[in-house]
Amino acid sequence: MIELKNVSKVFDNGVVGLKNINLTIDSGEFVCIIGLSGAGKSTLLRSLNRLNTITEGEILIDGESLTNANAKELRQMRRNIGMIFQQFNLVRKNTVQKNVISGRLGYYNNWQTLLGLFSKEDYARTENALEKVGLADKLKDRSDSLSGGQQQRVSIARTIVQEADLILADEPVSALDPVTSETVMNDFKRLNEEANRTIIINIHSVPLARKYATRIIGMRAGEIVFDGPASEATDAKLDEIYGKAIFENEQEAQQDAIKAGIEREVQQDVHNEIL
Ligand SMILES: Nc1ncnc2c1ncn2[C@@H]1O[C@H](COP(=O)(O)OP(=O)(O)OP(=O)(O)O)[C@@H](O)[C@H]1O
């Protein structure tokens, strides 16, 4: 269970990222966080593994304070939190296998890590995880030879081998085309339903949030302005909260971002072919 108690975040330049957030997320929930650009979605998500430090309040995970954890405790807690980013965060020149097995690093000490001494079990875990995301045949491929969607699925495989109970994903489908986005969202769904992982995803697409999440949290200007089951996040309700015109502009901006993502992928493919 994740608990946020009176959580605020003010950045060094005075910008308020989060305003007095009180929130409880139970284990096994599938939550999508929606909201316009600058609403505070990334700030909230990054606070949940302390990539952002909050300036007021406290965050507890399974009863343990993330806010007050010392370095050793934080490392232990982070072992149980997988993080997925919009731009995949893979070591591009490394093989798929090496990127996925790096999800086990939290289980090894520094010298084992330096020597790359992974166990047989971890190599087996890596193969299993890649099978689960349909990429078993890519084990030995260089990560940057894969499409954007495949790279995102490699980063999901990395959280599978990490065996993290909580998976945080910051705009994981923003750079992907609509069909690939559904494939990636289905990976999250399987992890949630079959492995009982808690999933929290920042997402711009309201239709995807409605389709996959069991709970939707809407943010605006650092505050939670909607929190309820996906079925209650109707167009009428969201129009009332955000204003229709603003919301439509946001969807257009999102379409532009998707197009830009596809163009980047095409350029990457051309680049790979040339090489
Ligand atoms: N490192 C930072 N320093 C100062 N201000 C920041 C920083 N990061 C975010 N902000 C500001 O905090 C507010 C919330 O930003 P955040 O990135 O959390 O929004 P978001 O909802 O994730 O937006 P987007 O959908 O565009 O990613 C914005 O006003 C943003 O400009």
The ligand as an SDF file (V2000), in Angstrom:
LIG
                    3D

 31 33  0  0  0  0  0  0  0  0999 V2000
   12.9730   20.3970  -11.9960 N   0  0  0  0  0  0  0  0  0  0  0  0
   12.0240   21.3360  -12.0250 C   0  0  0  0  0  0  0  0  0  0  0  0
   12.3090   22.5940  -11.6410 N   0  0  0  0  0  0  0  0  0  0  0  0
   11.3450   23.5460  -11.6390 C   0  0  0  0  0  0  0  0  0  0  0  0
   10.0690   23.3320  -12.0070 N   0  0  0  0  0  0  0  0  0  0  0  0
    9.7300   22.0990  -12.3950 C   0  0  0  0  0  0  0  0  0  0  0  0
   10.6820   21.0320  -12.4390 C   0  0  0  0  0  0  0  0  0  0  0  0
   10.0660   19.9170  -12.8810 N   0  0  0  0  0  0  0  0  0  0  0  0
    8.7730   20.2680  -13.0940 C   0  0  0  0  0  0  0  0  0  0  0  0
    8.5670   21.5600  -12.8190 N   0  0  0  0  0  0  0  0  0  0  0  0
    7.3040   22.3070  -12.9060 C   0  0  0  0  0  0  0  0  0  0  0  0
    6.3590   21.6770  -12.0500 O   0  0  0  0  0  0  0  0  0  0  0  0
    5.0700   21.6480  -12.6400 C   0  0  0  0  0  0  0  0  0  0  0  0
    4.5980   20.2060  -12.7920 C   0  0  0  0  0  0  0  0  0  0  0  0
    5.4090   19.5830  -13.7860 O   0  0  0  0  0  0  0  0  0  0  0  0
    5.2670   18.0430  -14.1800 P   0  0  0  0  0  0  0  0  0  0  0  0
    6.4070   17.7180  -15.0820 O   0  0  0  0  0  0  0  0  0  0  0  0
    5.0930   17.2350  -12.9640 O   0  0  0  0  0  0  0  0  0  0  0  0
    3.8940   18.0530  -14.9930 O   0  0  0  0  0  0  0  0  0  0  0  0
    3.2470   16.9040  -15.8830 P   0  0  0  0  0  0  0  0  0  0  0  0
    1.8180   16.8550  -15.5190 O   0  0  0  0  0  0  0  0  0  0  0  0
    4.0130   15.6520  -15.7350 O   0  0  0  0  0  0  0  0  0  0  0  0
    3.4100   17.5060  -17.3450 O   0  0  0  0  0  0  0  0  0  0  0  0
    3.6780   16.7450  -18.7560 P   0  0  0  0  0  0  0  0  0  0  0  0
    2.4040   16.0490  -19.0740 O   0  0  0  0  0  0  0  0  0  0  0  0
    3.9690   17.8480  -19.6960 O   0  0  0  0  0  0  0  0  0  0  0  0
    4.8330   15.8150  -18.5460 O   0  0  0  0  0  0  0  0  0  0  0  0
    5.2120   22.3890  -13.9670 C   0  0  0  0  0  0  0  0  0  0  0  0
    4.8740   23.7330  -13.7550 O   0  0  0  0  0  0  0  0  0  0  0  0
    6.6850   22.2670  -14.2930 C   0  0  0  0  0  0  0  0  0  0  0  0
    7.1300   23.3390  -15.0930 O   0  0  0  0  0  0  0  0  0  0  0  0
  1  2  1  0
  2  3  1  0
  2  7  2  0
  3  4  2  0
  4  5  1  0
  5  6  2  0
  6  7  1  0
  6 10  1  0
  7  8  1  0
  8  9  2  0
  9 10  1  0
 10 11  1  0
 11 12  1  0
 11 30  1  0
 12 13  1  0
 13 14  1  0
 13 28  1  0
 14 15  1  0
 15 16  1  0
 16 17  2  0
 16 18  1  0
 16 19  1  0
 19 20  1  0
 20 21  2  0
 20 22  1  0
 20 23  1  0
 23 24  1  0
 24 25  2  0
 24 26  1  0
 24 27  1  0
 28 29  1  0
 28 30  1  0
 30 31  1  0
M  END
$$$$
